[in-house]
Amino acid sequence: MRRSCSVFLAAIAGATLIAGPGACAATPVGDWPRATPAEAGLATDMGEQIDARVDDGRFENLHAVIVARGGKLVLERYYEGEDEYWGRTRGRVVFDANELHDLRSVTKSLVGLLYGIALAEGKVPPLDAALVDQFPEYPGLAADPMRRRMTVAHALTMMMGTEWDEGLSYADPRNSEHAMELAGDRYRFVLDRPMVREPGTQWVYNGGATAVLAKLIAKGTGMSLRDYADEKLFKPLGIAEFYWVRGRDGEYVAASGLRLRPRDLTKIGQLVLDGGRWDGQQIVPADWLQQSFQIRAKVDELNYGYHWWLGPQTAEGVRWVAGFGNGGQRLYIVPKLDLLVVVMAGNYNDRNAWKLGVAIITEIVLPGLQRE
């Protein structure tokens, strides 16, 4: 069932690309002016196409969609569906612009941004630093020569060389990320997994890598991951409402625990499109974004950088940059088209959840582009 209210949005002065919500007319748009799809060079019936697919079941359990182009917020839609709060059922939720939503593994990409901010401040180790050297509280780990060759860069690229398996459902305690959450010391759990290959030789999806990076941020800044994100990323963007889940051990869940409003995830996308700048202020170093969006690993038909998913390489750079999260959470950034799409859904632990975001992009958004 869809919400009957939707809002078409518009441009932010001086922005390269921005998307932000305004689902119901009663919801204030705030700092996101409005424009129609036609003004942004997109199909005028884009929203109605999405609504129709929600109504007939093709876009099952879609919660929110935001589209922006050329510095303009063009479309937002909110719907009703079953949802979870980091694995706990919330029942059926009627979504709107003010509702926080699990980002799941899109959280990883934001942690990547935070590492770049802290690195520029000189508060975290350089990328070639040995990981085990940053954790002297685990002295036995340094005895393994191969383990000593794991670096910060290997954590950023998820090429640590350790045994790790997130192929099972995240509800399954055999899933390595689930097992990490059950461990008495999550950081030791990540760092002392058996070495099964030389670091830097093979990509393996690894939420533990994100946990280790987050711990380095907390150690170096003297702040919790949540508080550092709030001070250095969220407050400068005007993001006031968010929630970061904590594990049983009280540690903030770096790999998948952040909850944001769709509008605020859109601000993150705009920040990236604008080279790390927001409202005249450099929030994320531009050179860190450039490094993050270089292809570091091949993953089937996709690529991976520093905690960001990357599309194919072209003469002008990668075609798209994205954060992906369990259940269908997506932040798509297409620099060449000055296009930003945010998708939030509730298809958790469904191996086909990725198809929803792809369908929104390939069946509706891209075909509707008006060629000049």
N, C-alpha and C positions, 0 to 999 in steps of 0.2 A: 504494500500500500504506500502511495506517495503522499508527501505533504502537498497540499493544494497551493501553498504560497512559494514563489520563487522570485529571485531578484537578479536582474542583469546589471552588471557593475561596470565601472569605468576607470579612467586613467588616474594615476598618481603623478603629480608634477615632478619632472626630473627623473622618473624611474624608467628603467629599460624594459622591465616586465614585472607585472604584479598581479596576483590573484588573491581575492579575499571574499568572504561570504557576506550574505545579507539575506538569508533565506526568506524570512517573513518581512513584510513591509514594516511591521512594528519594531523590528530589530534595527538599531542604529548601525549605519555603515561605518561610522567613525571616520578613520583616515583613508578609507577606500572609496573614492568617487566612482560613479557608475557610467557604463557605456553599453550599447546594444551589441549583439554579435555582429550585426552588419557593419557597424563602425570599426570593429576589430578585424574585419575580413573573414568572418566565420559564418557558418550557415545560420540563418535566422530561426530555424526550427530545431536547433541543436537540443535545447532543453526538452522540447516535446518528444523528440526521438528517444531521449533517455527515459522520460516518463513512460512512454509506450512500452519499452522493453522491461521496465520494472513491473508494470501492470500485467504484462503477459507472462512474466516469470523468467524471461531470458536473462535479466540482470537480477539474479536472486540475492536477496539480503544485502543490497546496496544501501549504504547509510548516507553518504554525502559525495557530491562531486563539485569541484570548483575548477573553472577554466579561466585563464588570463592570457592576454597577448599584448605585446607592445606597450607595456606599462599600464595596461588597463585590466581591471577586473570585469570579466565579461559575463560569466554565468555561475550561479550556485544553485544547487538543488539539495534538499534534505528529505529523507524518507523515514519509514518506520520498519524496524526489524529486530530480530533476536541479536543480543550482544553479550559480550563478556567484559569483565574487568580483570585482566591478566589471569585468565583461566577460570575465573569464577563467574557463573552465569548471572546476568543482570535481567534476564527475561526479555520481554518485548519493550523496546524503547522508541519513543517518538523523538527523532533527532531534530535539532535546530542549530542555529549558529553559535549558541552558547554552550553546547554540550561538549564536554571533554570526551576524547576518544583514544583508545589504545593506539599507539603507533607501532607497537611491537618492534620489529627489527629496523624500522626506519630510525629508531633511536640510535642505532649504531652509527649512522651517517652523521647525526648531530654530535655524537661523541668524537667522531673524526674532526669535525670543525673545532670542537673545544680543545682537542690536542694541538691543533695548529695555532690557536690563540695563545695557549700556554707556552708553546715552543717559542713563539715570537717574544714572549715576556721573559724567556730564559728560565722558566720554572719547571720544565720537564726535560728528560734526557734527549740528546740528539738521536736521530733515526738510526745511526750505526752503533748505538750503545747496546751492550749485551744486556738482555733482559734479566738474567739471573743476578747480575751485579747490582741491580736496582732493588733487590730483595735480600739484603744481608740477613734478614731474620730466618732465611732458609739456607743455612750454610752448606748443607749436603748437596744441594742442587748443582753447585759450581764444580763438583768433582767429575761430572760427565762432560768430556770435551765437545761432543756434538751439541749438548744442551747449552753449553757456553756460547755456541755460535748463533743461537737465537737472538735476534735484535728487535728493537722497537719497530723497525720497518717490516719485519716479518709478522709482527702482530697486526700492523696496519693493513697489510696485504693478505692476511690469513694464510700465511705460508710458513707456519711455525715448525712443521715437521713432526708434531706430536700426534699421538693417537687421539682421535676425536670423531664422534659420529652423531650428527643431528638428523639423520635420515628417518628415524622413528618419530612417532607423534610426540609433541612436547608434553603430552600428558603421561607419557611412558617414562618411568624412572630410569630406564636404560638409555634414554636420550642423554647425550653428554651434557647439554645445558641444564636439563632437569637434574642430573646427578650433581652438577656443580652447585645448584641451589640447595641440595640436600647435604652437601659436604660441610664439615665443621669449619673449614677454612677454604673459602672458594679460590683464593689466589694460589695457595699451595696446590690445591687440586688441579688448577690449570697448568701450572708450571712443572709439576712433576709427573704429568702423563708420560707414558713410555714414548721414547723417541723411535719413530718408525721410518723416518726418511730424513735426508739432509735438509735443514731449514732453507727456505727459498726455492725449493725445487718443485713443489706441488701445492696447489690451492686446495684447501679444505675448509668448508664453512665452519666457523668457530666463534661462538658467542663468548667463549672464555678469553679470546684475544681482546675483545672489547672490554671485558671486566678488568684485565690487566692494565690496559691503557687508562681506564678510568681511575684505577688505583694510583697510577703514576701521576695523574692530574691532582688527585687529592693529596698525595704525599708532597708534591712540589709546591702546591699553592697554599697548603695548610687549611684548605676549605673542603667541605663535602662536594661531591660531584654536583649535587643539586644546587648548592649555594653558588658554586662557581658558574654554573650554567645561567643561573638567575642574574648574577652580577654582570657577566661578560657578554651574554648572548640575549637573554630574554628581556631584561629591563631596557637595554638600548633599542630594542625593536618594539617596545610597548606591550610586551606579552606579560600580562599580570596574572592570568589564571593558568595554572598547569599543575600536574601532580606527577611525582616520580615514585614509583613503587619501591618498597624496601623488601629485601629478602628476610628469611627467618633469622639471619644473623645480624640484621639491622643495616646491612650494606645496601646502598642504592643499586638497583638492577640496571646495569649499564647496557646490557645487550638488548633489552626489550621492554623496559619498565616505564617509559615516558608516556604520559597522556597529555594531549594538547587539543585545542579547538582546531577544526579544519582551517579556519581563517589564519590562525597563528602558524600552522605548518606552511601555509601559503607565503607568509612573510619570510620564512626561512628560505623558500625557493626564490623569492625576489632578491633576497640578500645575495644568494649565490649568483643569480643572473647579473647582478650589479657589481660583480667582482669583489664581494665582501663588504660593500659600502651600504650604509643606511642613513638617510637624513644627513648627508654630508660627513658622516663619521665612518672611518675604516674599522669595521668590527672584526672581520676575519682577514688576515693578510692575503692580498691578491696572489702572491707567489705560492702560498699554501694551497689555494684552490687550484692553481695551475698544476702543482705537483700531485694533488689528490686526484685530478682528472686525467692523469697519464695512465695508459694501460700498463698494469703491473702483472696481471695474470689473465689467462684465457679460461673461461668457465663455460664449456659447451659452446653455444652460439653467442654468448655474451662475454663481457670483459669486466675486470675489477680493478679499481684503483686503491686509494687509501680510504677504505670503508665506504666507498660509493660504487654502485653498479654503473657500467659504461656501455654505450652502444658501439656500433662499428666505427672504426677509424676512417676519416676522410681527409682530404687535403686541408680542410678548414678545422680539423679537430674531430673529437668524438661527436657523433650525431645527437646523442642524448646522454644525460646524467640522471640517475635515479636513486631513490631510497626505496627499498622493498620491505614489507612487513607481513608476517603471518596473518591470514584472514582476508587478504586483498588490500592491505594498506599500501598506498603508492604515492610517491612524490616524483613526478616526471618533469624534467627540465630539458627543453629543446632549444639551445642557444640560437641556432641558425634561423629558426622560425620565431624567435622571441616568444616562445610558448611555454606555458606552465599549466600542468594538470595535477590536481590533488584528488585522490579517490580514497574513501574509507568504507569498509564493509565488515561484515560479521561472519565470514566463511572460514573460521579458524580451524586449523588442522585439516583442511581440505586441500588435497594435492592439486586440485584444479582451480584453486582460488585466484591464481595469477591470470586466468583467462578473462576475468571481469575487467580489470584495468586495461588489458590489451585490446579488448573489444571496444571499450569506450574511446580509446585513441584511434584505432584503425577503422572502426565502422562508423564513427560519428564525427570526431574532432578533425582528423586529417582529411577525410573526404569533403568536409565542408569548407576547407580553406579556399578563399577566393583568389584565384591567380591573377596577378596584376600584369 
